Amino acid sequence: IETMSLTEAFGEFRTGKTQLCHTLCVTSQLPRSMGGGNGKVAYIDTEGTFRPERIRPIAERYGLDTNAALENIIVARAYTHEHQMTLLNMVAAKMVDDQFRLLGEENWLNGSKNLPRC
């Protein structure tokens, strides 16, 4: 995944797109010496697919404290395109004050399905 850029994952249902996003939520928190970003994550979820219980085993696999890993992920549920834009503005304001390394958006609300952005 390239830094300072937009990466789009797309594909058929159940091909691992959400799992990739969950993994990036954890690996973005790893120390830089381990290839991580050593920061927090903002995750905007439009379909209710974010699952904290899926974050825990990933965090354990990378040797992170599971509770700390979850605390470093801010999750917001977007219900409409307008709501999503409001949340993006709120996240942008938060990013000015804190060390965020990833903005993940599950299923961008543009009428397309299965296009998560992480």
NUVO-57336 format. One record per atom (N, C-alpha, C): residue number from 1; residue in one letter; atom name; x, y, z. Coordinates in Angstrom, 2 decimals, padded with zeros to 5 digits. Last residue first. Layout:
<rec NUM, "a", "CA", <X, Y, Z>>
...
//
This chain:
<rec 118, "c", "N", <-009.43, 001.78, 001.40>>
<rec 118, "c", "CA", <-008.63, 001.76, 002.62>>
<rec 118, "c", "C", <-007.32, 002.44, 002.36>>
<rec 117, "r", "N", <-012.60, 001.40, 000.25>>
<rec 117, "r", "CA", <-011.36, 002.17, 000.09>>
<rec 117, "r", "C", <-010.65, 002.18, 001.42>>
<rec 116, "p", "N", <-014.66, -001.02, -001.36>>
<rec 116, "p", "CA", <-014.11, -000.41, -000.15>>
<rec 116, "p", "C", <-012.82, 000.34, -000.46>>
<rec 115, "l", "N", <-016.90, -001.68, -003.27>>
<rec 115, "l", "CA", <-015.75, -000.87, -003.58>>
<rec 115, "l", "C", <-015.20, -000.23, -002.30>>
<rec 114, "n", "N", <-019.43, -003.03, -003.33>>
<rec 114, "n", "CA", <-018.17, -003.76, -003.18>>
<rec 114, "n", "C", <-016.96, -002.96, -003.65>>
<rec 113, "k", "N", <-021.32, -000.94, -005.55>>
<rec 113, "k", "CA", <-021.23, -001.91, -004.45>>
<rec 113, "k", "C", <-019.86, -002.57, -004.48>>
<rec 112, "s", "N", <-022.07, 002.47, -006.27>>
<rec 112, "s", "CA", <-021.39, 001.22, -006.56>>
<rec 112, "s", "C", <-021.40, 000.33, -005.32>>
<rec 111, "g", "N", <-023.17, 004.76, -005.34>>
<rec 111, "g", "CA", <-024.03, 003.90, -006.12>>
<rec 111, "g", "C", <-023.39, 002.59, -006.46>>
<rec 110, "n", "N", <-021.37, 005.85, -003.75>>
<rec 110, "n", "CA", <-021.54, 006.49, -005.05>>
<rec 110, "n", "C", <-022.43, 005.66, -005.95>>
<rec 109, "l", "N", <-020.08, 005.61, -000.95>>
<rec 109, "l", "CA", <-021.49, 005.76, -001.35>>
<rec 109, "l", "C", <-021.62, 006.53, -002.65>>
<rec 108, "w", "N", <-017.67, 003.14, -000.58>>
<rec 108, "w", "CA", <-017.92, 004.54, -000.91>>
<rec 108, "w", "C", <-019.33, 004.68, -001.47>>
<rec 107, "n", "N", <-016.99, 000.77, 001.31>>
<rec 107, "n", "CA", <-018.06, 000.98, 000.32>>
<rec 107, "n", "C", <-018.46, 002.43, 000.18>>
<rec 106, "e", "N", <-015.31, 002.01, 003.95>>
<rec 106, "e", "CA", <-015.90, 000.78, 003.45>>
<rec 106, "e", "C", <-017.09, 001.12, 002.58>>
<rec 105, "e", "N", <-012.44, 003.71, 004.22>>
<rec 105, "e", "CA", <-013.86, 003.88, 003.92>>
<rec 105, "e", "C", <-014.36, 002.60, 003.30>>
<rec 104, "g", "N", <-009.86, 004.72, 006.37>>
<rec 104, "g", "CA", <-010.49, 003.62, 005.64>>
<rec 104, "g", "C", <-011.96, 003.93, 005.44>>
<rec 103, "l", "N", <-007.04, 006.39, 006.71>>
<rec 103, "l", "CA", <-008.47, 006.66, 006.63>>
<rec 103, "l", "C", <-009.06, 005.56, 005.77>>
<rec 102, "l", "N", <-004.18, 006.26, 008.72>>
<rec 102, "l", "CA", <-005.03, 005.60, 007.73>>
<rec 102, "l", "C", <-006.44, 006.11, 007.85>>
<rec 101, "r", "N", <-002.86, 007.65, 010.64>>
<rec 101, "r", "CA", <-002.05, 007.12, 009.54>>
<rec 101, "r", "C", <-002.88, 006.46, 008.45>>
<rec 100, "f", "N", <-003.00, 010.38, 012.88>>
<rec 100, "f", "CA", <-003.71, 009.37, 012.11>>
<rec 100, "f", "C", <-002.85, 008.94, 010.93>>
<rec 99, "q", "N", <-002.31, 011.90, 015.48>>
<rec 99, "q", "CA", <-001.43, 011.16, 014.57>>
<rec 99, "q", "C", <-002.18, 010.03, 013.86>>
<rec 98, "d", "N", <-004.25, 014.99, 015.75>>
<rec 98, "d", "CA", <-003.76, 013.69, 016.21>>
<rec 98, "d", "C", <-002.97, 012.98, 015.11>>
<rec 97, "d", "N", <-005.20, 017.37, 014.67>>
<rec 97, "d", "CA", <-004.79, 017.35, 016.07>>
<rec 97, "d", "C", <-004.12, 016.05, 016.52>>
<rec 96, "v", "N", <-005.93, 016.85, 012.08>>
<rec 96, "v", "CA", <-005.04, 017.99, 012.33>>
<rec 96, "v", "C", <-004.43, 017.89, 013.73>>
<rec 95, "m", "N", <-007.78, 014.86, 012.28>>
<rec 95, "m", "CA", <-006.44, 014.50, 011.80>>
<rec 95, "m", "C", <-005.44, 015.64, 011.99>>
<rec 94, "k", "N", <-010.10, 016.19, 012.92>>
<rec 94, "k", "CA", <-009.44, 015.39, 013.97>>
<rec 94, "k", "C", <-008.01, 015.05, 013.57>>
<rec 93, "a", "N", <-010.75, 017.26, 010.44>>
<rec 93, "a", "CA", <-010.46, 018.17, 011.56>>
<rec 93, "a", "C", <-009.72, 017.44, 012.67>>
<rec 92, "a", "N", <-011.25, 014.87, 009.07>>
<rec 92, "a", "CA", <-010.17, 015.75, 008.62>>
<rec 92, "a", "C", <-009.77, 016.72, 009.73>>
<rec 91, "v", "N", <-013.51, 013.97, 010.44>>
<rec 91, "v", "CA", <-012.27, 013.20, 010.53>>
<rec 91, "v", "C", <-011.08, 014.08, 010.12>>
<rec 90, "m", "N", <-015.36, 015.89, 009.58>>
<rec 90, "m", "CA", <-015.06, 015.75, 011.01>>
<rec 90, "m", "C", <-013.73, 015.00, 011.22>>
<rec 89, "n", "N", <-015.39, 015.39, 006.84>>
<rec 89, "n", "CA", <-014.96, 016.69, 007.33>>
<rec 89, "n", "C", <-014.59, 016.63, 008.80>>
<rec 88, "l", "N", <-016.42, 012.78, 006.88>>
<rec 88, "l", "CA", <-015.09, 013.03, 006.32>>
<rec 88, "l", "C", <-014.54, 014.37, 006.80>>
<rec 87, "l", "N", <-018.98, 013.28, 007.94>>
<rec 87, "l", "CA", <-018.02, 012.50, 008.71>>
<rec 87, "l", "C", <-016.59, 012.71, 008.20>>
<rec 86, "t", "N", <-020.08, 014.67, 005.79>>
<rec 86, "t", "CA", <-019.97, 015.33, 007.09>>
<rec 86, "t", "C", <-018.93, 014.61, 007.94>>
<rec 85, "m", "N", <-020.03, 012.65, 003.87>>
<rec 85, "m", "CA", <-019.23, 013.85, 003.65>>
<rec 85, "m", "C", <-019.05, 014.62, 004.96>>
<rec 84, "q", "N", <-021.87, 010.87, 005.05>>
<rec 84, "q", "CA", <-020.49, 010.45, 004.83>>
<rec 84, "q", "C", <-019.58, 011.67, 004.63>>
<rec 83, "h", "N", <-024.20, 012.36, 004.91>>
<rec 83, "h", "CA", <-023.66, 012.00, 006.22>>
<rec 83, "h", "C", <-022.20, 011.60, 006.10>>
<rec 82, "e", "N", <-024.52, 012.39, 002.14>>
<rec 82, "e", "CA", <-024.33, 013.65, 002.87>>
<rec 82, "e", "C", <-023.72, 013.39, 004.24>>
<rec 81, "h", "N", <-024.94, 009.65, 001.65>>
<rec 81, "h", "CA", <-023.80, 010.33, 001.05>>
<rec 81, "h", "C", <-023.49, 011.62, 001.80>>
<rec 80, "t", "N", <-025.87, 008.01, 004.74>>
<rec 80, "t", "CA", <-026.18, 008.63, 003.46>>
<rec 80, "t", "C", <-024.90, 009.27, 002.91>>
<rec 79, "y", "N", <-024.69, 006.78, 006.91>>
<rec 79, "y", "CA", <-025.96, 006.25, 006.41>>
<rec 79, "y", "C", <-026.38, 006.83, 005.08>>
<rec 78, "a", "N", <-021.71, 005.70, 008.43>>
<rec 78, "a", "CA", <-022.35, 006.66, 007.53>>
<rec 78, "a", "C", <-023.60, 006.02, 006.92>>
<rec 77, "r", "N", <-020.22, 005.30, 011.49>>
<rec 77, "r", "CA", <-021.15, 004.66, 010.56>>
<rec 77, "r", "C", <-021.84, 005.75, 009.75>>
<rec 76, "a", "N", <-016.86, 005.33, 012.45>>
<rec 76, "a", "CA", <-018.09, 006.10, 012.28>>
<rec 76, "a", "C", <-018.94, 005.41, 011.23>>
<rec 75, "v", "N", <-014.26, 004.60, 014.65>>
<rec 75, "v", "CA", <-015.20, 004.07, 013.65>>
<rec 75, "v", "C", <-016.44, 004.95, 013.63>>
<rec 74, "i", "N", <-010.93, 004.83, 015.27>>
<rec 74, "i", "CA", <-012.18, 005.57, 015.41>>
<rec 74, "i", "C", <-013.10, 005.12, 014.28>>
<rec 73, "i", "N", <-008.60, 002.98, 016.85>>
<rec 73, "i", "CA", <-009.43, 002.98, 015.64>>
<rec 73, "i", "C", <-010.73, 003.72, 015.96>>
<rec 72, "n", "N", <-007.34, 002.76, 019.23>>
<rec 72, "n", "CA", <-006.70, 003.60, 018.22>>
<rec 72, "n", "C", <-007.45, 003.63, 016.90>>
<rec 71, "e", "N", <-008.75, 000.88, 020.62>>
<rec 71, "e", "CA", <-008.89, 002.27, 021.04>>
<rec 71, "e", "C", <-008.29, 003.23, 020.02>>
<rec 70, "l", "N", <-007.80, -001.45, 019.39>>
<rec 70, "l", "CA", <-009.18, -001.03, 019.15>>
<rec 70, "l", "C", <-009.39, 000.43, 019.54>>
<rec 69, "a", "N", <-005.20, -001.48, 020.45>>
<rec 69, "a", "CA", <-005.41, -001.44, 018.99>>
<rec 69, "a", "C", <-006.81, -000.96, 018.66>>
<rec 68, "a", "N", <-005.73, -001.72, 023.17>>
<rec 68, "a", "CA", <-005.08, -000.51, 022.67>>
<rec 68, "a", "C", <-005.29, -000.37, 021.16>>
<rec 67, "n", "N", <-006.81, -004.32, 023.18>>
<rec 67, "n", "CA", <-007.62, -003.18, 023.62>>
<rec 67, "n", "C", <-007.04, -001.86, 023.11>>
<rec 66, "t", "N", <-004.63, -005.87, 022.26>>
<rec 66, "t", "CA", <-005.88, -005.81, 021.49>>
<rec 66, "t", "C", <-006.74, -004.62, 021.89>>
<rec 65, "d", "N", <-001.34, -005.01, 021.83>>
<rec 65, "d", "CA", <-002.39, -005.12, 022.84>>
<rec 65, "d", "C", <-003.73, -004.91, 022.13>>
<rec 64, "l", "N", <000.33, -006.81, 019.23>>
<rec 64, "l", "CA", <-000.21, -005.58, 019.80>>
<rec 64, "l", "C", <-001.23, -005.89, 020.88>>
<rec 63, "g", "N", <001.36, -008.91, 017.71>>
<rec 63, "g", "CA", <001.92, -008.64, 019.04>>
<rec 63, "g", "C", <001.46, -007.34, 019.67>>
<rec 62, "y", "N", <000.14, -009.65, 015.41>>
<rec 62, "y", "CA", <001.24, -008.69, 015.29>>
<rec 62, "y", "C", <001.82, -008.28, 016.64>>
<rec 61, "r", "N", <-001.83, -011.31, 016.41>>
<rec 61, "r", "CA", <-000.88, -011.87, 015.47>>
<rec 61, "r", "C", <000.35, -010.97, 015.32>>
<rec 60, "e", "N", <-003.38, -009.48, 017.86>>
<rec 60, "e", "CA", <-002.61, -010.51, 018.57>>
<rec 60, "e", "C", <-001.51, -011.08, 017.68>>
<rec 59, "a", "N", <-004.56, -008.10, 015.72>>
<rec 59, "a", "CA", <-003.67, -007.39, 016.65>>
<rec 59, "a", "C", <-002.80, -008.38, 017.42>>
<rec 58, "i", "N", <-006.10, -010.18, 014.70>>
<rec 58, "i", "CA", <-005.07, -009.55, 013.86>>
<rec 58, "i", "C", <-004.06, -008.83, 014.74>>
<rec 57, "p", "N", <-007.88, -010.74, 016.78>>
<rec 57, "p", "CA", <-006.87, -011.75, 016.38>>
<rec 57, "p", "C", <-005.78, -011.18, 015.48>>
<rec 56, "r", "N", <-009.24, -008.07, 016.89>>
<rec 56, "r", "CA", <-008.50, -008.68, 018.01>>
<rec 56, "r", "C", <-007.48, -009.74, 017.56>>
<rec 55, "i", "N", <-010.71, -007.55, 014.59>>
<rec 55, "i", "CA", <-009.48, -006.79, 014.84>>
<rec 55, "i", "C", <-008.62, -007.50, 015.88>>
<rec 54, "r", "N", <-012.98, -009.02, 014.80>>
<rec 54, "r", "CA", <-012.03, -009.42, 013.76>>
<rec 54, "r", "C", <-010.69, -008.69, 013.92>>
<rec 53, "e", "N", <-014.38, -007.71, 016.74>>
<rec 53, "e", "CA", <-013.94, -009.07, 017.04>>
<rec 53, "e", "C", <-012.98, -009.60, 015.97>>
<rec 52, "p", "N", <-015.14, -005.34, 015.50>>
<rec 52, "p", "CA", <-014.04, -005.32, 016.46>>
<rec 52, "p", "C", <-013.51, -006.72, 016.77>>
<rec 51, "r", "N", <-015.96, -004.97, 012.26>>
<rec 51, "r", "CA", <-016.16, -005.92, 013.35>>
<rec 51, "r", "C", <-014.96, -005.89, 014.29>>
<rec 50, "f", "N", <-017.67, -003.20, 009.81>>
<rec 50, "f", "CA", <-016.55, -003.16, 010.75>>
<rec 50, "f", "C", <-016.87, -004.05, 011.94>>
<rec 49, "t", "N", <-019.98, -003.18, 008.29>>
<rec 49, "t", "CA", <-019.12, -004.37, 008.19>>
<rec 49, "t", "C", <-017.93, -004.34, 009.14>>
<rec 48, "g", "N", <-021.94, -001.25, 007.77>>
<rec 48, "g", "CA", <-021.95, -001.96, 009.05>>
<rec 48, "g", "C", <-021.07, -003.20, 009.04>>
<rec 47, "e", "N", <-021.69, 000.25, 005.49>>
<rec 47, "e", "CA", <-022.54, -000.95, 005.43>>
<rec 47, "e", "C", <-022.56, -001.75, 006.72>>
<rec 46, "t", "N", <-019.98, 002.34, 005.75>>
<rec 46, "t", "CA", <-021.29, 002.63, 005.18>>
<rec 46, "t", "C", <-022.23, 001.42, 005.18>>
<rec 45, "d", "N", <-017.62, 003.58, 007.90>>
<rec 45, "d", "CA", <-018.29, 002.34, 007.50>>
<rec 45, "d", "C", <-019.69, 002.66, 006.99>>
<rec 44, "i", "N", <-014.55, 004.86, 008.19>>
<rec 44, "i", "CA", <-015.92, 005.25, 007.90>>
<rec 44, "i", "C", <-016.61, 004.07, 007.23>>
<rec 43, "y", "N", <-012.05, 005.02, 010.43>>
<rec 43, "y", "CA", <-012.73, 004.05, 009.57>>
<rec 43, "y", "C", <-014.17, 004.50, 009.40>>
<rec 42, "a", "N", <-008.84, 006.08, 011.22>>
<rec 42, "a", "CA", <-010.25, 006.48, 011.13>>
<rec 42, "a", "C", <-010.91, 005.57, 010.09>>
<rec 41, "v", "N", <-006.18, 005.25, 013.38>>
<rec 41, "v", "CA", <-006.93, 004.94, 012.17>>
<rec 41, "v", "C", <-008.34, 005.51, 012.29>>
<rec 40, "k", "N", <-002.89, 006.32, 014.54>>
<rec 40, "k", "CA", <-004.29, 005.94, 014.69>>
<rec 40, "k", "C", <-004.95, 005.76, 013.33>>
<rec 39, "g", "N", <000.51, 005.02, 014.19>>
<rec 39, "g", "CA", <-000.52, 006.03, 014.41>>
<rec 39, "g", "C", <-001.90, 005.44, 014.53>>
<rec 38, "n", "N", <002.71, 003.71, 012.97>>
<rec 38, "n", "CA", <002.79, 004.18, 014.35>>
<rec 38, "n", "C", <001.75, 005.26, 014.64>>
<rec 37, "g", "N", <002.78, 002.49, 010.55>>
<rec 37, "g", "CA", <002.72, 003.95, 010.55>>
<rec 37, "g", "C", <002.77, 004.57, 011.92>>
<rec 36, "g", "N", <005.11, -000.28, 010.03>>
<rec 36, "g", "CA", <003.82, 000.35, 010.28>>
<rec 36, "g", "C", <003.90, 001.86, 010.23>>
<rec 35, "g", "N", <007.47, -001.65, 009.92>>
<rec 35, "g", "CA", <006.80, -001.34, 008.66>>
<rec 35, "g", "C", <005.45, -000.68, 008.82>>
<rec 34, "m", "N", <008.69, -001.84, 012.29>>
<rec 34, "m", "CA", <008.03, -003.06, 011.82>>
<rec 34, "m", "C", <007.26, -002.81, 010.53>>
<rec 33, "s", "N", <009.54, 000.69, 012.78>>
<rec 33, "s", "CA", <010.58, -000.33, 012.64>>
<rec 33, "s", "C", <010.01, -001.66, 012.15>>
<rec 32, "r", "N", <007.18, 002.02, 013.26>>
<rec 32, "r", "CA", <007.81, 002.18, 011.94>>
<rec 32, "r", "C", <008.89, 001.12, 011.70>>
<rec 31, "p", "N", <004.82, -000.08, 014.97>>
<rec 31, "p", "CA", <005.95, 000.85, 014.96>>
<rec 31, "p", "C", <006.57, 000.91, 013.56>>
<rec 30, "l", "N", <001.40, -000.33, 013.80>>
<rec 30, "l", "CA", <002.68, -000.92, 014.15>>
<rec 30, "l", "C", <003.77, 000.15, 014.19>>
<rec 29, "q", "N", <-000.88, 000.77, 012.81>>
<rec 29, "q", "CA", <-000.52, 001.13, 014.18>>
<rec 29, "q", "C", <000.84, 000.57, 014.60>>
<rec 28, "s", "N", <-001.32, -000.35, 010.41>>
<rec 28, "s", "CA", <-001.04, 001.09, 010.42>>
<rec 28, "s", "C", <-000.60, 001.56, 011.81>>
<rec 27, "t", "N", <-002.10, -002.90, 011.07>>
<rec 27, "t", "CA", <-000.71, -002.70, 010.66>>
<rec 27, "t", "C", <-000.34, -001.22, 010.58>>
<rec 26, "v", "N", <-004.86, -002.48, 011.71>>
<rec 26, "v", "CA", <-003.89, -002.91, 012.72>>
<rec 26, "v", "C", <-002.47, -002.56, 012.29>>
<rec 25, "c", "N", <-006.02, -001.64, 009.36>>
<rec 25, "c", "CA", <-006.33, -000.91, 010.59>>
<rec 25, "c", "C", <-005.33, -001.26, 011.70>>
<rec 24, "l", "N", <-005.21, -003.64, 007.63>>
<rec 24, "l", "CA", <-004.57, -002.33, 007.52>>
<rec 24, "l", "C", <-004.85, -001.47, 008.75>>
<rec 23, "t", "N", <-007.05, -005.61, 008.44>>
<rec 23, "t", "CA", <-005.61, -005.82, 008.64>>
<rec 23, "t", "C", <-004.86, -004.49, 008.57>>
<rec 22, "h", "N", <-009.44, -004.44, 007.58>>
<rec 22, "h", "CA", <-009.23, -004.72, 009.01>>
<rec 22, "h", "C", <-007.74, -004.90, 009.31>>
<rec 21, "c", "N", <-008.97, -004.42, 004.80>>
<rec 21, "c", "CA", <-009.17, -003.17, 005.53>>
<rec 21, "c", "C", <-008.94, -003.34, 007.03>>
<rec 20, "l", "N", <-008.83, -007.20, 004.34>>
<rec 20, "l", "CA", <-007.69, -006.34, 004.03>>
<rec 20, "l", "C", <-007.80, -005.03, 004.80>>
<rec 19, "q", "N", <-011.44, -007.88, 005.02>>
<rec 19, "q", "CA", <-010.33, -008.43, 005.81>>
<rec 19, "q", "C", <-009.07, -007.60, 005.58>>
<rec 18, "t", "N", <-012.80, -006.62, 002.95>>
<rec 18, "t", "CA", <-012.98, -006.13, 004.32>>
<rec 18, "t", "C", <-011.87, -006.65, 005.22>>
<rec 17, "k", "N", <-011.84, -008.22, 000.80>>
<rec 17, "k", "CA", <-011.67, -006.76, 000.82>>
<rec 17, "k", "C", <-011.79, -006.20, 002.23>>
<rec 16, "g", "N", <-012.17, -010.96, 000.40>>
<rec 16, "g", "CA", <-011.18, -010.50, 001.36>>
<rec 16, "g", "C", <-010.97, -009.00, 001.43>>
<rec 15, "t", "N", <-014.24, -011.87, -001.14>>
<rec 15, "t", "CA", <-012.88, -012.10, -001.66>>
<rec 15, "t", "C", <-011.80, -011.52, -000.76>>
<rec 14, "r", "N", <-017.04, -011.57, -000.81>>
<rec 14, "r", "CA", <-016.29, -012.56, -000.03>>
<rec 14, "r", "C", <-014.91, -012.89, -000.63>>
<rec 13, "f", "N", <-017.94, -010.43, -004.03>>
<rec 13, "f", "CA", <-018.34, -010.65, -002.65>>
<rec 13, "f", "C", <-017.49, -011.78, -002.04>>
<rec 12, "e", "N", <-015.26, -009.33, -006.20>>
<rec 12, "e", "CA", <-016.49, -010.06, -005.89>>
<rec 12, "e", "C", <-016.71, -010.15, -004.38>>
<rec 11, "g", "N", <-013.71, -006.10, -005.90>>
<rec 11, "g", "CA", <-013.80, -007.48, -006.32>>
<rec 11, "g", "C", <-015.13, -008.08, -005.92>>
<rec 10, "f", "N", <-011.24, -003.68, -004.95>>
<rec 10, "f", "CA", <-012.56, -004.05, -005.46>>
<rec 10, "f", "C", <-012.54, -005.50, -005.89>>
<rec 9, "a", "N", <-009.66, -001.12, -003.28>>
<rec 9, "a", "CA", <-009.75, -002.57, -003.42>>
<rec 9, "a", "C", <-011.16, -002.89, -003.91>>
<rec 8, "e", "N", <-007.65, 001.64, -003.82>>
<rec 8, "e", "CA", <-009.00, 001.11, -003.92>>
<rec 8, "e", "C", <-008.92, -000.40, -004.12>>
<rec 7, "t", "N", <-005.87, 004.13, -002.24>>
<rec 7, "t", "CA", <-005.81, 002.75, -002.73>>
<rec 7, "t", "C", <-007.22, 002.20, -002.71>>
<rec 6, "l", "N", <-004.41, 007.22, -002.50>>
<rec 6, "l", "CA", <-005.67, 006.51, -002.40>>
<rec 6, "l", "C", <-005.49, 005.12, -003.00>>
<rec 5, "s", "N", <-001.56, 008.28, -000.56>>
<rec 5, "s", "CA", <-002.28, 008.03, -001.81>>
<rec 5, "s", "C", <-003.59, 007.32, -001.51>>
<rec 4, "m", "N", <000.38, 008.24, 001.42>>
<rec 4, "m", "CA", <-000.07, 009.52, 000.87>>
<rec 4, "m", "C", <-000.80, 009.36, -000.45>>
<rec 3, "t", "N", <001.95, 005.08, 000.57>>
<rec 3, "t", "CA", <001.58, 006.15, 001.50>>
<rec 3, "t", "C", <001.17, 007.40, 000.75>>
<rec 2, "e", "N", <000.69, 002.11, -000.92>>
<rec 2, "e", "CA", <001.50, 003.32, -001.04>>
<rec 2, "e", "C", <001.01, 004.39, -000.05>>
<rec 1, "i", "N", <000.85, -001.17, 000.00>>
<rec 1, "i", "CA", <000.00, 000.00, 000.00>>
<rec 1, "i", "C", <000.90, 001.23, 000.00>>
//
